[in-house]
Amino acid sequence: MFKHLVLFVGFVAEALATNSTYLNPILPGFHPDPSCIFVPELDDAYFCASSSFLVFPGIPIHASRDLRSWKLISNALSRPSQLPGLNTTKRATSGIWASTLRYHDGTFYVFTTHVYDDYPKNATNRFDNLVFTTNNPYSSAAWSDPLHFNFTGYDVSPFWHDDGKVYVTGTFAWEVLPGIQMFTLDLKSGAVGPVRNIWNGTGASAPEGPHIYHRDGWYYLLIAEGGTGAGHMVSMARTQSIDGPYTSSPSNPVLTNANSTSYFQNLGHADLFQDRYGKWWGVALSVRQGPDGSYPMGRETVMTPVTWKRGEWPVFSPLTGVMNGWFLDEEDVLSMGEGSLVTAGDGVSFMPGETFKPEFVHWRFPVEESYVISPKGHEGSLQLTSSLSNLTGHDGRSAEANGQTFLARRQVDSLFKFSVSFDVGELKIAEQEVGVSVFLDQLHHYDLGFVISANNTPILRMRGITTVPAFVSPTIATLPIPPSWLTSKQLAFQIRMANVTHYTFSAGPVGKLSAMQDVEFASGLGLTWGFTGALLGVYATSNDVPVGFKTWVRDWQYEGLGQIVD
């Protein structure tokens, strides 16, 4: 037995001495502001949360056993009743900002902020701070209604102290009063203690995203600085009393790709965790910036190994696409949870009894009756009821009173193909429209639609709206539809990306790939804005004409064709 133990210990020691190779991003596409933890008590698994802004369901939770294969297991925000105000929140930079995921005494906690970013910077009601909890992170329904607490700021993160108190760090609006704040919080009542400033950072703009870690008698404070753009960075300070004073690391910034030629830019907003062998890792957000400056997939989750010796400052490895880091186990994918691996793709037939995949999202809350899976007479399809408003809406920023009929998923591959087919038989009146969209937000999207023209003939119309580099809202292309395409009253649509800068939109008759026609190209630069990332989906609208209709979507396919990491 002793011999076997020695052999096992020797195997582990040899394995830990061997580095592993993995690829960034670990959560590609619209997965910003990551917060990750290791929970040995629950399946020896790692869990990550990310921001969602106005997308619903929100606050996606991913899990992994090997730090390579990440599965969407639930959405912490999955019921409109949890946060009714999200449905009327204005402006695409509003909604659910950065979340902190933590585990304490058998309970998972998500601390986050619902931000009304259209309010004045100094408005006291601009921030609604929230705590969601669960004992079962594999179920969206198991996440609680939130506890609300009063802090006029955002990026809240908890720390459970040995004195029994929960200390929360956060930041005020940096344009009003920059600096990291701390206060105690009663997790039963939501009562907040006095707020005090503990560190103002290194002098860069927008100190935010704080987390506290206790190690070897020191309290380490990790923050983001520089704003979530080209100057983004991670800085640290420490103290031997949680109240401070905090002393800045002599190596700040401890992580950044600013002023570099790296493909991964805007690197910042980090979190730290240990793996099952006690090795440290850092996660952060980053964008993959194309040669024209575009990054339509938005801010993604990346990971880097960290060396943290006793009593010293942590040292982050430089971040690239192909990483060489600590030993990583080869583990089976978790069987629990509601979703799929983040890059698994889709092949959805909308059969009777099916429900929406947790990867499927809407812009704000859906009008439930506008989406019916496999209705009688149209089995194997998704029935959409058109909305009065199109994807831009009446002003490009506000919620539409009767919703927007739109179902989408995140773009998670540099190169991909997304395709669906529509039954267009019920479209009869001018401006009734169905189609596919690459959607960032209401002011940044490209749409290819089947639409009834002013003279009541069906056409293909490609439209776009963007503010990058200046505001434009053009009709990019219109094409007549050959009558032979519509003999079955069905039409196929496709969006694909064959390079890192442009989308290709195509349409054609169902079942005849050779007849698919490229309609137009769209630049990813037009979707390089704000805090979100590209969504790919379907829509149905009457474009403000008060006569609605139904359409049926079939053959939903999303296939990743390649991940560019360098």
C-alpha positions in Angstrom: 0.0 0.0 0.0 2.8 2.4 0.9 4.5 1.6 -2.4 1.2 2.5 -4.3 1.0 5.8 -2.3 4.5 6.7 -3.2 3.8 6.0 -6.8 0.6 8.1 -6.7 2.3 11.0 -5.0 5.1 10.8 -7.6 2.6 10.8 -10.4 0.9 14.0 -9.1 4.3 15.7 -8.5 5.3 14.8 -12.1 1.9 16.1 -13.5 2.1 19.3 -11.6 5.6 19.9 -12.9 4.2 19.6 -16.5 2.6 22.8 -17.9 -0.5 22.6 -20.1 -1.5 24.5 -23.2 -4.9 26.1 -23.6 -6.5 28.7 -25.8 -8.0 32.1 -25.0 -10.7 33.2 -24.8 -12.0 30.5 -22.4 -15.5 32.1 -22.8 -15.6 33.5 -26.3 -18.1 36.1 -27.4 -20.3 38.4 -25.2 -19.0 37.2 -21.8 -17.5 40.3 -20.1 -16.5 41.2 -16.5 -15.8 37.6 -15.5 -15.8 36.4 -11.9 -14.7 32.8 -11.2 -14.4 30.4 -8.3 -13.4 26.9 -7.5 -15.8 24.8 -5.4 -14.3 21.5 -4.4 -17.4 20.7 -2.3 -19.6 20.7 -5.5 -18.3 18.3 -8.1 -14.7 19.6 -7.8 -15.8 22.2 -10.3 -15.0 25.8 -11.4 -17.8 28.3 -11.9 -17.8 31.7 -13.7 -20.4 34.5 -14.0 -20.4 37.3 -16.5 -22.3 40.5 -17.3 -25.5 40.6 -19.5 -26.7 44.3 -19.6 -30.2 44.3 -21.3 -30.0 40.7 -22.6 -32.5 38.3 -21.0 -32.1 35.7 -19.6 -29.1 37.3 -17.8 -26.0 36.7 -15.7 -25.0 33.4 -17.4 -23.2 30.9 -15.1 -20.7 28.6 -16.7 -19.0 25.6 -15.1 -16.0 23.4 -15.9 -13.9 20.6 -14.3 -10.8 21.2 -16.4 -10.7 25.0 -17.0 -10.8 24.3 -20.8 -14.3 23.0 -21.5 -17.0 25.4 -20.2 -20.7 24.6 -20.1 -23.6 27.0 -19.6 -25.3 25.6 -16.6 -27.9 28.3 -15.7 -28.8 31.9 -15.9 -29.1 33.6 -12.5 -31.6 36.1 -13.9 -34.2 34.0 -15.7 -37.6 35.3 -14.4 -39.0 38.8 -15.2 -40.3 38.9 -11.6 -36.8 38.9 -10.3 -36.1 42.3 -11.7 -39.1 44.0 -13.4 -37.3 47.3 -13.9 -35.0 45.7 -16.5 -37.8 45.7 -19.0 -38.1 49.5 -19.1 -34.4 50.4 -18.7 -33.2 52.8 -21.4 -29.9 52.8 -23.2 -27.8 49.8 -24.3 -25.0 50.5 -21.7 -27.6 50.1 -18.9 -28.8 46.9 -17.3 -26.8 44.2 -15.5 -23.2 45.4 -15.0 -20.3 43.4 -13.6 -21.2 40.5 -11.3 -19.1 38.9 -8.6 -19.6 35.2 -8.0 -18.7 33.7 -4.6 -19.4 30.6 -2.5 -19.7 30.6 1.3 -21.1 28.0 3.7 -22.9 26.0 1.1 -24.5 29.0 -0.8 -23.6 30.6 -4.1 -23.8 34.4 -4.2 -24.0 36.7 -7.2 -23.4 40.3 -6.3 -24.3 42.7 -9.1 -25.7 46.1 -10.1 -28.7 47.1 -12.2 -27.5 50.4 -13.7 -29.8 53.0 -15.2 -27.0 54.5 -17.4 -29.3 57.1 -18.9 -29.7 58.8 -15.5 -27.4 61.7 -14.5 -24.0 60.5 -13.3 -24.7 61.9 -9.8 -28.2 60.6 -9.5 -28.7 58.6 -6.3 -31.2 56.2 -7.9 -28.8 55.4 -10.8 -27.7 52.1 -9.2 -29.7 49.2 -7.8 -27.4 46.8 -6.1 -28.5 43.2 -5.8 -27.6 39.8 -4.3 -28.9 36.6 -5.9 -28.3 33.3 -4.1 -28.7 29.5 -4.7 -27.8 26.2 -3.3 -28.1 24.7 -6.8 -26.2 26.6 -9.5 -27.2 24.0 -12.2 -30.8 25.3 -12.2 -31.9 28.7 -13.4 -35.2 28.3 -11.4 -33.2 27.8 -8.2 -31.7 31.2 -8.2 -33.5 33.5 -5.7 -35.2 36.8 -6.1 -32.6 39.4 -5.3 -31.8 41.1 -2.0 -31.6 44.9 -2.8 -29.2 47.1 -0.9 -28.4 50.8 -1.0 -25.1 51.8 -2.4 -24.7 54.6 -4.8 -22.2 52.8 -7.0 -21.5 49.6 -8.8 -19.0 46.6 -9.2 -19.9 45.3 -5.8 -17.9 42.4 -4.4 -18.2 40.6 -1.0 -15.5 39.4 1.4 -16.4 37.3 4.4 -14.1 38.3 7.3 -13.1 36.2 10.3 -14.8 38.7 12.5 -18.2 37.5 11.1 -18.9 40.5 9.0 -19.4 40.7 5.3 -17.4 43.6 3.8 -18.4 44.8 0.4 -16.2 46.8 -1.9 -17.5 48.9 -4.8 -17.0 52.1 -6.6 -18.9 55.4 -7.1 -19.4 56.8 -10.6 -15.8 57.7 -11.4 -16.8 60.9 -13.1 -18.3 62.1 -9.8 -16.0 60.7 -7.1 -13.3 58.2 -8.3 -12.0 55.6 -5.8 -12.7 52.3 -4.2 -15.2 52.2 -1.4 -16.0 49.7 1.3 -18.9 49.0 3.7 -20.4 46.2 5.7 -23.6 44.5 4.6 -26.2 42.5 6.5 -27.2 39.7 4.1 -30.5 39.1 5.8 -31.8 42.7 6.0 -29.8 44.4 3.3 -28.7 47.0 5.9 -25.5 48.8 4.8 -22.8 50.2 7.2 -20.9 53.4 6.8 -19.2 53.8 3.4 -15.5 54.7 3.5 -12.9 55.2 0.8 -10.0 52.6 1.0 -7.9 53.3 -2.1 -8.0 55.6 -5.1 -5.8 53.5 -7.4 -2.6 54.5 -9.1 -4.0 57.7 -10.7 -5.4 56.2 -13.9 -9.0 56.9 -14.7 -12.0 54.9 -13.6 -10.8 52.8 -10.6 -13.4 50.0 -10.4 -14.0 46.3 -10.4 -12.6 45.7 -6.8 -12.1 42.3 -5.2 -10.4 41.5 -1.8 -8.3 38.4 -1.1 -6.8 37.4 2.3 -3.5 35.6 2.1 -0.5 35.2 4.5 -1.7 37.9 6.8 -2.3 40.4 4.0 -5.5 41.8 2.5 -4.9 42.2 -1.2 -7.1 44.6 -3.2 -7.4 44.0 -6.9 -9.0 46.6 -9.2 -9.4 47.7 -12.8 -8.3 51.1 -14.0 -8.1 53.1 -17.2 -11.6 52.4 -18.4 -12.8 49.4 -20.4 -10.9 50.5 -23.6 -7.4 50.7 -24.9 -5.9 51.9 -21.6 -7.5 49.1 -19.5 -5.3 47.6 -16.8 -5.3 45.6 -13.5 -3.7 47.1 -10.4 -3.3 45.9 -6.8 -2.7 47.2 -3.3 -2.4 45.5 0.1 -2.6 46.1 3.8 -2.5 44.0 7.0 -5.8 45.5 8.2 -8.8 45.3 6.0 -9.6 48.9 6.8 -6.3 50.0 5.3 -4.2 52.0 4.6 -3.6 50.1 1.3 -0.1 50.3 -0.3 0.2 50.1 -4.1 2.1 47.3 -5.7 5.5 48.4 -7.1 4.7 46.4 -10.2 1.4 48.1 -11.1 -0.2 47.6 -13.5 0.0 43.9 -12.8 -1.8 43.0 -16.0 -2.4 45.0 -19.2 -1.9 44.8 -22.9 -2.1 48.6 -23.4 0.4 50.1 -25.8 1.1 46.7 -27.3 0.5 45.1 -30.7 -1.3 42.1 -29.1 -4.4 40.7 -30.8 -6.0 40.8 -27.3 -6.7 44.4 -26.3 -8.6 46.3 -23.6 -7.4 43.7 -21.1 -8.7 44.3 -17.5 -11.4 43.8 -14.9 -9.9 40.7 -13.4 -10.6 38.1 -10.6 -8.3 35.5 -9.0 -9.0 31.9 -7.9 -7.0 28.8 -6.9 -7.4 25.4 -8.7 -7.6 22.0 -7.1 -3.8 21.9 -6.7 -3.5 25.3 -5.1 -2.2 27.0 -8.2 -3.5 30.5 -8.9 -5.2 31.8 -12.0 -6.5 35.1 -13.2 -9.5 35.8 -15.4 -10.2 39.1 -17.1 -12.0 40.6 -20.0 -10.4 41.3 -23.3 -11.4 42.0 -26.9 -9.9 40.4 -30.1 -9.2 43.5 -32.2 -9.1 43.1 -36.0 -6.7 44.9 -38.3 -9.3 47.6 -38.9 -9.9 48.1 -35.2 -13.1 46.1 -35.1 -14.2 43.6 -32.4 -17.9 42.9 -32.9 -17.8 39.8 -30.6 -17.3 42.3 -27.8 -15.6 41.7 -24.5 -14.7 38.1 -23.8 -13.4 36.1 -20.8 -9.7 35.2 -20.9 -7.5 33.4 -18.4 -3.8 33.5 -17.4 -1.7 31.6 -14.8 -0.6 33.6 -11.8 2.5 32.9 -9.5 1.8 34.0 -6.0 4.5 33.2 -3.5 4.0 33.5 0.3 4.1 37.1 1.5 4.7 38.5 -2.0 2.7 40.1 -4.7 1.0 37.9 -7.4 2.7 37.9 -10.8 0.4 37.5 -13.8 1.7 35.8 -16.9 1.4 37.9 -20.1 -1.8 37.1 -21.9 -1.9 35.7 -25.4 -4.2 33.5 -27.5 -2.1 30.3 -27.1 -1.2 30.0 -23.4 1.3 27.8 -21.6 0.1 27.5 -17.9 -0.2 25.3 -14.9 -1.0 21.7 -15.3 -4.7 21.1 -16.3 -6.5 17.8 -15.8 -8.3 16.1 -18.6 -11.8 15.8 -17.2 -15.2 14.8 -18.5 -17.7 17.6 -19.2 -20.1 18.1 -16.4 -23.3 16.2 -16.8 -25.3 18.7 -14.7 -26.7 22.0 -15.9 -29.2 23.2 -18.5 -27.0 24.2 -21.4 -24.2 23.1 -23.7 -20.5 23.8 -24.0 -20.0 27.4 -24.9 -18.7 26.5 -28.4 -21.0 23.5 -29.1 -23.1 25.2 -31.8 -26.8 24.7 -32.4 -29.0 22.4 -34.4 -32.6 23.2 -33.3 -35.7 21.6 -34.8 -38.3 23.1 -32.4 -40.0 19.7 -31.8 -43.1 19.2 -29.6 -42.2 19.4 -25.9 -39.0 21.3 -26.4 -38.2 24.6 -24.6 -35.8 27.3 -25.4 -32.1 26.5 -24.9 -30.6 28.6 -22.1 -28.3 30.0 -24.7 -31.3 31.7 -26.5 -31.8 35.3 -25.5 -34.0 38.3 -26.1 -33.4 42.1 -25.8 -35.2 42.9 -22.6 -38.1 40.6 -21.6 -40.0 38.7 -24.3 -43.7 38.9 -24.9 -44.3 35.2 -24.1 -47.2 34.6 -26.5 -45.1 35.8 -29.4 -43.1 32.6 -29.3 -44.7 29.2 -29.6 -42.7 26.1 -30.2 -44.2 23.5 -32.5 -47.8 24.8 -32.6 -50.6 22.6 -34.0 -50.4 22.5 -37.8 -46.8 23.7 -37.8 -45.0 21.0 -35.8 -41.3 21.2 -35.9 -41.2 25.0 -36.1 -41.1 28.1 -33.9 -44.1 30.4 -34.4 -43.3 34.1 -34.2 -45.9 36.8 -33.9 -44.7 40.0 -35.3 -44.1 43.1 -33.1 -45.1 46.6 -34.1 -41.6 47.8 -33.5 -38.5 46.7 -35.4 -35.1 46.1 -33.8 -34.2 49.8 -33.7 -37.5 50.8 -32.1 -38.8 54.4 -32.0 -35.6 56.1 -30.7 -32.9 53.4 -30.7 -32.6 53.3 -26.9 -35.9 52.9 -25.2 -38.0 49.9 -24.4 -40.9 49.3 -26.8 -44.3 49.1 -25.0 -45.3 45.9 -26.8 -41.8 44.4 -27.1 -39.6 43.4 -30.0 -40.0 40.0 -31.5 -36.4 38.8 -31.6 -34.7 35.6 -30.6 -30.9 35.2 -30.7 -27.8 33.5 -29.5 -24.3 34.8 -28.9 -21.7 34.7 -31.7 -18.9 32.7 -30.0 -16.7 31.9 -33.0 -14.5 34.1 -35.1 -15.7 32.3 -38.2 -19.2 30.8 -38.3 -22.3 30.0 -40.3 -25.8 30.8 -39.0 -28.9 29.7 -41.0 -32.6 29.4 -40.6 -35.7 29.2 -42.9 -38.9 31.1 -42.7 -42.5 30.4 -43.8 -43.4 33.8 -45.4 -46.8 32.9 -46.6 -48.7 35.2 -44.2 -46.8 38.4 -45.2 -49.2 40.4 -47.4 -49.1 44.1 -46.4 -46.4 46.7 -47.1 -43.5 46.7 -44.5 -44.3 43.4 -43.0 -40.9 41.8 -42.5 -39.1 38.7 -41.3 -35.3 38.1 -41.3 -32.0 37.5 -39.6 -29.8 40.0 -37.8 -26.4 40.5 -36.4 -27.4 42.6 -33.4 -25.3 44.5 -30.9 -28.0 46.8 -29.6 -30.8 48.9 -30.9 -28.5 51.4 -32.6 -26.0 48.9 -33.9 -27.3 46.0 -36.0 -27.5 44.7 -39.6 -30.7 43.0 -40.8 -31.5 41.0 -43.9 -35.2 40.7 -44.4 -38.0 39.4 -46.6 -40.2 42.4 -46.8 -43.4 43.4 -48.6 -42.5 46.5 -50.6 -44.6 49.6 -51.1 -46.1 48.2 -54.3 -46.9 45.0 -52.5 -44.2 42.8 -54.1 -41.8 40.8 -51.9 -38.2 41.9 -51.9 -35.0 41.2 -50.0 -33.9 44.3 -48.1 -30.6 44.7 -46.2 -30.5 47.5 -43.7 -28.1 48.6 -41.0 -27.8 51.2 -38.3 -24.6 52.2 -36.5 -22.9 55.2 -34.8 -19.4 54.0 -35.8 -17.5 56.0 -37.0 -20.6 58.2 -37.4 -24.3 57.8 -37.3 -25.8 56.1 -40.4 -29.0 54.2 -41.0 -29.0 53.2 -44.6 -30.9 50.7 -46.7 -27.8 48.9 -47.9 -29.4 46.8 -50.7 -32.7 45.7 -52.1 -33.2 42.8 -54.5 -36.2 41.3 -56.2 -37.1 37.8 -55.2 -37.3 35.3 -58.1 -40.8 33.7 -58.1 -39.2 30.3 -58.3 -37.8 30.8 -54.8 -41.3 31.1 -53.3 -43.1 28.1 -54.7 -43.1 26.6 -51.2 -43.7 29.9 -49.5 -40.4 29.3 -47.6 -37.2 31.2 -47.7 -33.7 30.3 -46.4 -31.4 32.9 -44.8 -27.8 32.7 -43.8 -25.2 34.8 -42.1 -21.6 33.8 -42.2 -18.2 35.2 -41.3 -15.3 34.1 -43.5 -12.8 36.7 -42.2 -12.5 38.7 -39.0 -13.8 42.0 -40.4 -17.0 41.4 -42.4 -20.3 39.5 -42.3 -21.9 38.0 -45.4 -25.7 37.9 -45.7 -27.3 35.4 -48.0 -30.8 34.2 -49.0 -32.3 31.6 -51.3 -34.9 28.9 -51.8 -35.2 26.3 -49.1 -33.4 23.0 -49.9 -31.3 24.4 -52.7 -27.9 25.5 -51.4 -26.6 26.0 -54.9 -29.2 28.7 -55.4 -28.2 30.7 -52.3 -27.3 34.2 -53.2 -25.0 36.6 -51.4 -27.0 39.8 -50.9 -24.5 42.1 -49.1 -21.5 42.4 -46.8 -21.4 44.3 -43.5 -18.4 45.6 -41.6 -17.8 44.4 -38.0 -16.5 47.9 -37.3 -20.1 49.1 -37.3 -20.8 46.7 -34.3 -17.7 47.8 -32.3 -19.3 49.9 -29.6 -20.3 49.8 -26.0 -20.3 46.9 -23.6 -22.1 44.1 -25.3 -21.2 41.7 -28.1 -22.7 40.3 -31.3 -26.0 38.3 -31.2 -27.2 36.3 -34.2 -31.0 35.8 -34.4 -34.4 36.1 -36.1 -37.0 38.8 -36.0 -40.5 39.5 -37.2 -41.9 43.1 -37.4 -44.6 45.1 -39.1 -42.4 48.2 -39.0 -45.1 50.3 -37.2 -47.9 49.2 -39.6 -50.7 48.2 -37.2 -51.4 44.9 -38.9 -49.6 41.9 -37.4 -48.9 38.4 -38.8 -47.4 35.1 -37.9 -44.4 33.3 -39.3 -42.7 30.0 -38.7 -39.0 29.4 -38.2 -37.4 26.1 -39.0 -33.9 24.6 -39.4 -32.1 26.8 -36.9 -28.3 26.0 -37.3 -25.2 27.7 -35.8 -21.9 26.1 -36.7 -18.5 27.4 -35.6 -15.9 27.3 -38.4 -12.8 28.6 -36.6 -11.4 30.5 -33.7 -8.7 33.1 -34.5 -6.5 33.7 -31.5 -3.4 35.4 -32.9 
